[in-house]
Amino acid sequence: MIMSNNTSSNKAAVPEAKGALNRFKFEVANELGVPLTDGYNGNLTSKQNGSVGGYMVKIISSELRKGNPIFQGFQTSIEMLVLHM
């Protein structure tokens, strides 16, 4: 059995962007009708959670293709995801 010590190994490449990404996540969840809360979300299905993350990637990818400078910081991360698919 794997025990969690509630520490995450996920590190933000740009720590200052964490708040913006969190707001973006909630905006996308709201747009998709996913009842995401700021706390525990264990009541949501993997389909609901996956739809939020997937739609976030879709929007970021689309904005990168358009050359939107706001999303340029995501380019390396998106390229890494695509390379590992």
N, C-alpha and C positions, 0 to 999 in steps of 0.2 A: 504494500500500500504506500502511495506517495503522499507525504504530508506537506502541506503548504505552510510557509511561515509568513504569508501575506506580503512578501516582497516581490516586486515585479522586476524581471530582467529587461523589460522594455525601456529603452532610453530614448528620449526625444532627441533627434539630430539638432533641432533648434528649440531649446527649452522654452523660449519666449512664445513659440507658436502653439504650445499646448492648450492654452485658453481658447485661442481662435479655432483650433481643431475641435475642441469640445463643444463650442457654440455651433460650429458647422454640423457636427454630429446630431445635435438636438434639433437644428433646423431641418435637416434631412429626415430625421425620424418623424417630426411633426408633419412634414410634407407627405410622407408615406403613410401616415396614420398609425405609426408604431408608438405605443404609449411608454416611451422611454422616460425613466425617472433619474434623478441625480444620485440615487442610492442604489439599493439592491434591485437587479433586473432579472433575477432567476426565474420569474414567472413568464418571461418572454420565450418564445420558441427560437430555435436556431435559425429557422427560416426568417423570422422577423429581424433578428440581429444581423443575419447575413445580408438581408436586403438593404439595411442601413449602410453597412460597410461597402457593399458592392456598388450602391448608388453614389456613395462618396467618391469611390475610385473612378466611376464613370464620369462624374462631373469634373474631377480634377484632370483626368485624361483629356477630356474634351477641351477644357480651358488651356491646357498645355499645347494642344494642336493649334488652337487659335492664337497662341503666342501671348496669352494673358500673363503679364509680369508678376502678378500677385502669386501665381502658382509655380513660379520657377524653382522655388526651394524644394518642391516635391519631385522634380524631374528625375533626380538620381534614384530616389526611392521607387518610383514607378518603373524606371528602367530595370532596376534590380528585380522587381516582381515579375516583369515580363520575361526576363532572362531565365527565371527559374520555373516558368510554366511549361 
